[in-house]
Amino acid sequence: MVSDPEASDIEVEANQSFEVVWSRVQLVLQWLIGIIVCAGLLGVFGDGWLSTTTRAFPSVPLSITYQRLLRANAPSDLTLAITGRLPGEALELSVGSELLDRGSIGSTQPGAADVSTTAQGVTYRFRLGPDHAGHVMLKLSLRQPGPVDMVLTANGERLALPLFVYP
């Protein structure tokens, strides 16, 4: 407890101009934090609603669901759905070398019946079931941050998928 009444009489005045500026700075920072949190929840920085997209090959009954915004060294699933009946007993899926220079494909589900590597990339051959339909999942992991185009070729049809890799 303070016993001396003169010791408690300190004349400190508020600096009104500083308080006004600081209040505005705090308000802007709070809005910025809120926008970043909402963007993260929606998928701007990785898995989420804004990151997931589906593209289809123009003339082959195949659609691809993938994450366009990835994290470096974090695995991501790329799902290829056969939406119609494919001719032939197998699906040949080639992944371009642009993607493989910056990352890798860890595994496929189901396992590929045959894998061949060329200077243009890697070609996977999947056996189709009796109905010539199904799903193929690739486990993708990229090492280097920045934009990259993933080029896929399925049964001779080419499709470029834009990706962005965060550090």
URSUL-V657466 format. One record per residue. N is the residue number from 1. SS is DSSP state (H for helix, E for strand, - for the rest). PHI is phi in radians with two decimals (* if undefined). PSI is psi as a letter, one per 30 degrees, with the letter a starting at -180 (* if undefined). Layout:
n->N ss->SS phi->PHI psi->PSI
n->N ss->SS phi->PHI psi->PSI
This chain:
n->1 ss->- phi->* psi->k
n->2 ss->- phi->-1.50 psi->k
n->3 ss->- phi->-1.68 psi->f
n->4 ss->- phi->-1.69 psi->j
n->5 ss->- phi->-1.16 psi->f
n->6 ss->- phi->-1.28 psi->f
n->7 ss->- phi->-1.26 psi->f
n->8 ss->- phi->-1.62 psi->f
n->9 ss->- phi->-1.57 psi->i
n->10 ss->- phi->-1.89 psi->k
n->11 ss->- phi->-1.68 psi->j
n->12 ss->- phi->-2.08 psi->k
n->13 ss->- phi->-1.86 psi->k
n->14 ss->- phi->-1.32 psi->k
n->15 ss->- phi->-1.61 psi->j
n->16 ss->H phi->-1.09 psi->e
n->17 ss->H phi->-1.16 psi->e
n->18 ss->H phi->-1.13 psi->e
n->19 ss->H phi->-1.09 psi->e
n->20 ss->H phi->-1.15 psi->e
n->21 ss->H phi->-1.13 psi->e
n->22 ss->H phi->-1.12 psi->e
n->23 ss->H phi->-1.10 psi->e
n->24 ss->H phi->-1.18 psi->e
n->25 ss->H phi->-1.09 psi->e
n->26 ss->H phi->-1.08 psi->e
n->27 ss->H phi->-1.11 psi->e
n->28 ss->H phi->-1.12 psi->e
n->29 ss->H phi->-1.13 psi->e
n->30 ss->H phi->-1.13 psi->e
n->31 ss->H phi->-1.11 psi->e
n->32 ss->H phi->-1.09 psi->e
n->33 ss->H phi->-1.08 psi->e
n->34 ss->H phi->-1.08 psi->e
n->35 ss->H phi->-1.15 psi->e
n->36 ss->H phi->-1.12 psi->e
n->37 ss->H phi->-1.12 psi->e
n->38 ss->H phi->-1.09 psi->e
n->39 ss->H phi->-1.08 psi->e
n->40 ss->H phi->-1.12 psi->e
n->41 ss->H phi->-1.14 psi->e
n->42 ss->H phi->-1.41 psi->f
n->43 ss->- phi->1.93 psi->g
n->44 ss->- phi->-1.16 psi->f
n->45 ss->- phi->-1.89 psi->g
n->46 ss->- phi->2.73 psi->b
n->47 ss->- phi->-1.00 psi->k
n->48 ss->- phi->2.81 psi->a
n->49 ss->- phi->-1.07 psi->e
n->50 ss->- phi->-1.32 psi->f
n->51 ss->- phi->-1.50 psi->e
n->52 ss->E phi->-1.37 psi->k
n->53 ss->E phi->-2.53 psi->l
n->54 ss->E phi->-2.22 psi->k
n->55 ss->E phi->-2.19 psi->l
n->56 ss->E phi->-2.22 psi->k
n->57 ss->- phi->-1.25 psi->k
n->58 ss->- phi->-1.09 psi->e
n->59 ss->- phi->-2.11 psi->g
n->60 ss->- phi->-1.93 psi->k
n->61 ss->- phi->-1.30 psi->i
n->62 ss->E phi->-2.29 psi->k
n->63 ss->E phi->-2.22 psi->k
n->64 ss->E phi->-2.14 psi->k
n->65 ss->E phi->-1.91 psi->k
n->66 ss->E phi->-2.66 psi->l
n->67 ss->E phi->-1.68 psi->k
n->68 ss->- phi->-1.46 psi->f
n->69 ss->E phi->-1.99 psi->j
n->70 ss->E phi->-2.08 psi->l
n->71 ss->E phi->-1.84 psi->k
n->72 ss->- phi->-1.09 psi->k
n->73 ss->- phi->1.14 psi->g
n->74 ss->- phi->-1.84 psi->k
n->75 ss->- phi->-1.20 psi->k
n->76 ss->E phi->-2.43 psi->k
n->77 ss->E phi->-1.67 psi->k
n->78 ss->E phi->-2.08 psi->j
n->79 ss->E phi->-1.91 psi->k
n->80 ss->E phi->-1.82 psi->j
n->81 ss->E phi->-1.90 psi->k
n->82 ss->E phi->-1.51 psi->j
n->83 ss->- phi->-1.59 psi->f
n->84 ss->- phi->-2.58 psi->a
n->85 ss->- phi->-1.39 psi->k
n->86 ss->- phi->-1.60 psi->k
n->87 ss->- phi->-1.29 psi->k
n->88 ss->- phi->1.59 psi->l
n->89 ss->- phi->-1.63 psi->f
n->90 ss->E phi->-2.45 psi->l
n->91 ss->E phi->-1.96 psi->k
n->92 ss->E phi->-1.81 psi->k
n->93 ss->E phi->-2.12 psi->k
n->94 ss->E phi->-1.90 psi->k
n->95 ss->E phi->-1.93 psi->k
n->96 ss->E phi->-1.17 psi->l
n->97 ss->H phi->-1.22 psi->f
n->98 ss->H phi->-1.04 psi->e
n->99 ss->H phi->-1.27 psi->e
n->100 ss->H phi->-1.24 psi->f
n->101 ss->H phi->-1.21 psi->f
n->102 ss->H phi->-1.92 psi->f
n->103 ss->E phi->-2.87 psi->a
n->104 ss->E phi->-2.67 psi->l
n->105 ss->E phi->-1.94 psi->j
n->106 ss->E phi->-1.29 psi->e
n->107 ss->E phi->-2.72 psi->l
n->108 ss->E phi->-2.25 psi->k
n->109 ss->E phi->-2.28 psi->k
n->110 ss->- phi->-1.20 psi->l
n->111 ss->- phi->-1.11 psi->k
n->112 ss->- phi->-1.26 psi->k
n->113 ss->- phi->-1.26 psi->f
n->114 ss->E phi->-2.65 psi->k
n->115 ss->E phi->-2.28 psi->k
n->116 ss->E phi->-2.28 psi->k
n->117 ss->E phi->-2.00 psi->k
n->118 ss->E phi->-2.31 psi->a
n->119 ss->- phi->-1.18 psi->f
n->120 ss->- phi->-1.45 psi->f
n->121 ss->E phi->2.55 psi->a
n->122 ss->E phi->-2.07 psi->k
n->123 ss->E phi->-2.00 psi->k
n->124 ss->E phi->-1.83 psi->k
n->125 ss->E phi->-2.08 psi->j
n->126 ss->E phi->-1.94 psi->k
n->127 ss->E phi->-1.41 psi->k
n->128 ss->- phi->-1.54 psi->l
n->129 ss->- phi->-1.31 psi->a
n->130 ss->- phi->-1.10 psi->f
n->131 ss->- phi->-1.61 psi->g
n->132 ss->- phi->0.98 psi->h
n->133 ss->- phi->-2.47 psi->l
n->134 ss->E phi->2.49 psi->a
n->135 ss->E phi->-2.28 psi->k
n->136 ss->E phi->-2.26 psi->k
n->137 ss->E phi->-2.05 psi->k
n->138 ss->E phi->-1.95 psi->k
n->139 ss->E phi->-1.61 psi->j
n->140 ss->E phi->-1.88 psi->k
n->141 ss->E phi->-2.48 psi->k
n->142 ss->E phi->-1.86 psi->k
n->143 ss->- phi->-1.73 psi->e
n->144 ss->- phi->-1.80 psi->k
n->145 ss->- phi->-1.30 psi->l
n->146 ss->E phi->2.13 psi->l
n->147 ss->E phi->-1.33 psi->k
n->148 ss->E phi->-2.64 psi->k
n->149 ss->E phi->-1.76 psi->k
n->150 ss->E phi->-1.63 psi->j
n->151 ss->E phi->-1.80 psi->k
n->152 ss->E phi->-1.99 psi->k
n->153 ss->E phi->-2.23 psi->k
n->154 ss->E phi->-2.16 psi->j
n->155 ss->- phi->0.85 psi->h
n->156 ss->- phi->1.56 psi->f
n->157 ss->E phi->-1.66 psi->k
n->158 ss->E phi->-1.80 psi->k
n->159 ss->E phi->-2.50 psi->k
n->160 ss->E phi->-1.78 psi->k
n->161 ss->E phi->-2.05 psi->j
n->162 ss->E phi->-1.35 psi->k
n->163 ss->E phi->-2.23 psi->l
n->164 ss->E phi->-2.30 psi->k
n->165 ss->E phi->-1.90 psi->k
n->166 ss->E phi->-1.47 psi->l
n->167 ss->- phi->-1.13 psi->*
